[in-house]
Amino acid sequence: MRQFVWCVWGVWLLAACSDSRETRMQRHLIQGNEMVKLQNLDVAERYFREAIKLDSCYADAWNNLGSLYYQQRKFTEALDSYDEALRCRPGYWEAYLNRANAAYEVHEYYRALDDLSHVEKMKPDTVALHIAKGLTYTKLRKFDDAMKSFRRARELDPRNTEIQVNIGTLYYYKKQYDSANQIFDAVLDVDQEGTDANVFNAKAMVAADQGRYDEAKKLLEHAVGDKADDAYFINNYGYVLLMKGDLETGRAYIDASIIIDPYNGWAYRNKGIYYLLSGKPEEALRLFQRAEKADPFVEKIHYYLGEAHWLMGDRDAACKQFQLAAVQGELPDQSVRNYCKMP
């Protein structure tokens, strides 16, 4: 969810004749922002810190420092910085939005929604607000609320193909594959720069869900080719390779994904699948439990936990997980009865 907001001061401030404390603070902020643009992040952090030394309650510097940490995937540090920005300026809607994004990344979804509620009170027509709400509701499996949020975002910005991709992905989660593919194909027809990789990834997940792994592999090769450092694309590619029986190569991609993004519960789930397919249910169980702890809304996690317990001979634990899987729609009730001899 990379919809964070920077505070940017006009370059004219650099030409100010006086060298007051406020001018120096603003100068450091501008210099930090310039270093961010140049991807010189260590120097950018130093400038933001210099601004904060001049005023420990300089909310804009705290906000930008948080966004710097966010870019570096240091989400805990980002949250701390946004906390400081909001302590110094309680009505700072940009910092609320940014903190919601960071909370989302560490799977604190209800905390994210709480921050977004503050943004909605102050800036209800902000597109990024409704995209963030839609993504958060999707993670919580509140698909109707997610759809409302994405549609509101589309009303505000009808030409934004990212919103369309999110709506298509929501249809994917709802198993409405035809609707998902219709949207993805329409987005590809527009051919907006930077969107194709996301669409190829999304279409690949639809194909994989339908068992069309060769097609999914080709689509993900396009996605990874466009964005070779995207942890989600790499993880999905590894998963598809597992499903095709190429276990070791699949695991290598999943491991690479975890190095890039150690917060992704889906990657730990997929590594658990590797061990399950390799006949090592104990190791698989450890990884499935880690996946659930990282993100309790990872798809089919209860089914896979049940499989691991079952193969380890713990029938009672397996049946509890299979029952949870049935509640989540991951496993038909009949399958639970077959496993657990329920009436």
N, C-alpha and C positions, 0 to 999 in steps of 0.2 A: 504494500500500500504506500507508494512513494508520492504522497500528495502534500509534503511538508511545505511550509511557507517561511521564507526568509524575510527579515527586515532589511531593506536596502535604502540607504540615504543617498541623496543626490550628490554627484561628483562635485558640484559647486562648493560644497562644504570644505573641500581641500584648499580652496583659494581664500578662505577666510583670513582676514588680516590678524585678528587676535589669536592668541594661543591659550585661551581659557581652558579650564578643565573639561568643559562640555565639548569644546572643539577638538581637544585631543581624544576624548572618548569616541566621538563620531569618526575621527580620522582612523583610529584603530579598527573601528567597525568596518569602515569602507575598505581598508587594507586587508582585513581578514576575508571579506567577501571576494576581493580580487584574487586572493590566493586560492580560495575555493574554486573559482572559475578556472584557474591554472592547475588545479588538482595538486597544489602544494599544501597538503592538509596540515602537516606539522607546523608550518609557518602560520597558516590560518589560525590554528588553535592558539598559537602564541599571541597573535594580535588580539583575538577575542579575550584572552586572559589578561592582557595588558589593559584593555578597556575596563574589565571587571575590577582590576586593581584600583583604578581611579574611582570607581563607584561600585561597591559590592552589590548594589541593587539595580544595576543597569540591565533592565529586563530584555532589551533588544539583543545585547551581547549574550546573555544567557540563552535566549531563544536560538540564536545563530550557532552558538556552541553546541546546543542540543542537536540541531540539524546536521552539524558537522559529524557528531558522533553517530547519528542515524545513518549517514552515508557510509560510515565505516562499519556499520552493523554492530556498533557498541550500544546496544539498546538500553541497557541498565544505566549507563552513563548519560545517554540521551534523556531518559526519564528524569534523572536527578537534575539535569540542567533545566528541563522544562518546568519541573517543580519550583526551582528558584525563580524562573521568569514569572510564574504565576503568583508566587509569594510576593514578588515585588510589584506586580501589576495584576491584580485579581481579575480585571475585565479584559485580559489580553486574549482575544478569541483565536488569533493565529497560533499562540502557544497551546491553547486547548486542542486545536486541530492537530498540531504536531505531536502533542503528548498522546492523543488517541492513536495516531499512526504507530508510535513506538509501543504502546500497550498492545496493539493488535499483533505486532511482530513477536511479542513474548507470550502471546496467547491469553492475555488478560482482557477477554472480549467484553465483559460487562464493565470493566473500568473504561475501556475505549468508548462504549456507548454512553457512559455517564459524561465523559468529556465532550462527546459530540452533542449531547443535549444542551450544553452551555453554548456551543457554537450556533446551534439552531435557534436559540433564543435571541442571539445577537445578529447573526448573519444567515437567515433562513434560506436565502437564494444562492448560497455558495455551492457550486457544482461539486467541489471536492468533498464537502460535507456529506452529500447524498451518496456519492460513490463509496466513501468510507463506511457509511451506515450499511449500504448494501453488501459490501464485502464482509463486514462484521456479522450481520445477520445470517449470511450464507454459512459462515463458519459455525454458527450456533444452530444450523439447520432450521432456522426460522425463514423458510423460503418465501412465504407470502410477504413478510415484512421486507425481505431483501428485494423482491420484485418491485414493491411500491417505491423503495428508495432509488433503485436503478431507473425506473420509469420517470421519477421526478427529476433525476439528473439529466435524463434524455430530453425532457421538456425544456430544461434550462440550456442545454447544449446539444441540439439535435444532430450536429455534424461530428460529434465526438465518437469515433469508432471504438475507443477503449470501453465506453459504456455499453456498446452493442456486444462486444466480446464478453463482457461481464454478464449480460443478460443471457447470451448463448451458453456460457459456462453454468449459469444457474439452471437452465433447462437440462444440461448434462447431469447435474447433481440430482435432478428430479427424474432422471431416466427418460426424459422426453427427447430422444436422440434425433428424431427427424426435425423437430423445431430447432434444436441446437445447431444442426448442420446447415439448415436454411439460413440462419443468422451468420454463421461463420463463412459460408460461401458468399453471402451478400457483402460481407466486410472485405473478403479477398477481391471481389470485383472492384471495390473502391480503390484497393491497393495503396492505402496510406502508408507512408514510410514509417517503419518501426512497429507496425501492427502485425505484419505477416507472421513473424516468429511466434507470437502469442496465439494466433489463429491456428497455425500448424500444430502447435502443442495441444491446443484444446481439441482439434479434430482428431488428433492421435489418441487422446484419452477416450473419446467416443468409440473409435475403432477398436481400441483395446478392450473396452467394456463389452463389446459385441463379439470378441474373440478373433478379430481381424488383425492379428499381430504383425503380419508382413506389411500391411498398409500402415499400421501405427508406426512401425520402425522407419519406413520411408518418410513419413511426415515429421517424425522427431529428428531425423537426420537433417531435414531442412531447418528446423527450429534451432538445433544445436549448432548447425553451420552458421546461422545468423548471430547467435548469442552463445558463444562457446563457454562463457563463465556463468551462465544462468543455472543456479542450483536446482531449480524446479525442473527445467528441461532435462538436465543431466540425470536427475533422479528418475524421471519418467522413462527416459531411454533405458536406464538400467533395469527398471521394472519390466519393460517390454522384452528385453533380452532374457530375463529370467523366465518369462512366460514362453519364450521360444526355445528354452532349454539350454541357452548359453550362460550357464550359471556363473562361471568365473569372470567373464567379461562384464556381465551384468553387475556383479558385486563390485568390480573395480569402478564402474561409473557411479554406483550408489555411494561408495566410500568417498569418491571425489566430490560428490554433492554435499556430503556431511562436512567435509573440510571447509567448503565455501559457506555453508549455512548449518551450523550445529544445532539450530533451534527447530529444524523441520521434522516434525513427528512422522510424516509420511516416509521420509528416508529411513528412519529406524524401523518402521513397519516393513519396508521393502527388504531391508537387510535381514530382518527376522524371517521373511519369506524365503530368502536364500538359504538360511540355516534349516528351515523346515523342509525345503526341497532336497537339502543335503543330508537329511536324516539325523539332524542334531536338534531335537525339540527343546532340550534344556537351554541351549544358547538362543534358540528362537524365542522362547518364553521371556528370557531376560530382555531381549530387544523389543518385543511387543509391549512389555510393561513399561519400558522406557518411552516408547512411542506414545502410549496412552498418557503417561505423565506429562510429556511435552505438549501434547494436544489431544485431549479426550474426544475430540470430534473427528479424528482420523477415520476414514471410511473402512468398514469391515474389520475394525480392530478387535471387536468382541468375537467375531467368527474366528479370527486367527489365534486369539488367546485360547479359545475353546479347542482348536485343533492341536495346539501345543500341549495343553493339559491332557487331552485325550491320548496323544501319542506317548505321553509320560505315564499313563495309567491312572491319572487322577480324574476319575469319572465324574465325581461330584462337582469339582471345580470346573470341569469342561461343560457340564450341563448348565451351570449358572451362567457361563459366558454365552453358550448357545441360546439360552433364553433371552439374554440381553440383546444378542444379535437379531433374534426374531422381532423384538420390540422395535429395533432400529430399521427393520426391513432388510437386514443383511442375509437372512436365512428364513426360508419358509417354515411355518409352524410344523408342517408334516416332517420336515427334516429334523427338527428338534425332537419330535416324538420318536423318530427312527433311532436317533442317537441315544436318547435318554429313557425310552420305553414309557413315555407319558401316555395317559389315557386319551 
